[in-house]
Amino acid sequence: MPDDTADPVVVQGQPIPLPLRFFAVDDNRELKAYVAELNRKEQEACRALYSKASE
């Protein structure tokens, strides 16, 4: 389902993606840790792109 409240971010006239969100499919502790790391890396990558938008 799309997020109709998400505003697009534009860098040099080009829209850049919003961060993906990952979810663990069960309660496995190792899987949860891995998914948390994926989310952290995705947030960092998007923050790096967004910082270029403010330059």
Helices and strands as residue ranges (DSSP letters): E 9-11, E 14-16, H 29-53
